[in-house]
């Protein structure tokens, strides 16, 4: 799963950039992302917080998280 803070104009731009693109979800905060991956991927609170923290700690616009 990829997390990105890059702003896109529409889903087509994302699809053109990433082969195999399937869906884009828009979140207002890192906490919303944590809650989503915690529930959807059945991660513990600490696991979700750790994975989302990688985006916050990275200087890259996009990171891959391990779920």
C-alpha positions as CSV (number, residue, x, y, z in Angstrom):
1,X,0.0,0.0,0.0
2,X,1.3,3.4,-0.9
3,X,0.7,6.6,1.1
4,X,1.2,9.9,-0.6
5,X,1.0,13.6,0.5
6,X,1.2,14.6,-3.2
7,X,-1.7,16.6,-4.4
8,X,-3.4,15.3,-7.6
9,X,-6.0,17.0,-9.7
10,X,-8.0,13.8,-10.3
11,X,-7.8,10.0,-10.2
12,X,-6.6,9.8,-13.8
13,X,-3.3,11.5,-12.8
14,X,-2.7,8.9,-10.1
15,X,-3.6,6.1,-12.5
16,X,-1.1,7.4,-15.0
17,X,1.6,7.6,-12.4
18,X,1.1,4.2,-10.7
19,X,0.7,1.0,-12.6
20,X,-2.0,-1.2,-11.1
21,X,-3.7,1.8,-9.4
22,X,-7.0,0.7,-7.9
23,X,-8.4,3.4,-5.6
24,X,-7.6,6.7,-4.0
25,X,-8.8,7.7,-0.6
26,X,-8.7,11.2,0.7
27,X,-8.0,11.8,4.4
28,X,-8.0,15.0,6.4
29,X,-5.4,13.9,9.0
30,X,-2.9,11.2,9.8
31,X,-5.2,10.0,12.6
32,X,-7.9,9.3,10.0
33,X,-5.4,7.2,8.0
34,X,-4.4,5.3,11.2
35,X,-8.0,4.5,11.9
36,X,-8.6,3.4,8.3
37,X,-5.7,1.0,8.1
38,X,-6.3,-0.3,11.6
39,X,-9.8,-1.3,10.8
40,X,-9.4,-2.3,7.1
41,X,-6.1,-4.2,7.5
42,X,-6.8,-5.4,11.1
43,X,-3.6,-3.8,12.6
44,X,-3.1,-3.0,16.2
45,X,-3.2,0.6,17.2
46,X,0.6,0.6,17.6
47,X,1.1,-1.0,14.2
48,X,-1.1,1.5,12.4
49,X,0.5,4.4,14.2
50,X,4.0,3.1,13.3
51,X,3.1,2.7,9.6
52,X,1.5,6.1,9.3
53,X,4.4,7.7,11.2
54,X,6.7,6.6,8.4
55,X,4.9,9.2,6.1
56,X,5.2,11.9,8.7
57,X,8.9,11.1,9.3
58,X,9.8,10.9,5.6
59,X,10.9,13.7,3.4
60,X,9.5,11.7,0.4
61,X,6.1,12.6,-1.0
62,X,5.1,8.9,-1.2
63,X,6.0,5.9,0.9
64,X,5.1,2.3,0.9
65,X,3.7,0.9,4.1
66,X,3.9,-2.8,5.1
67,X,0.5,-4.2,5.9
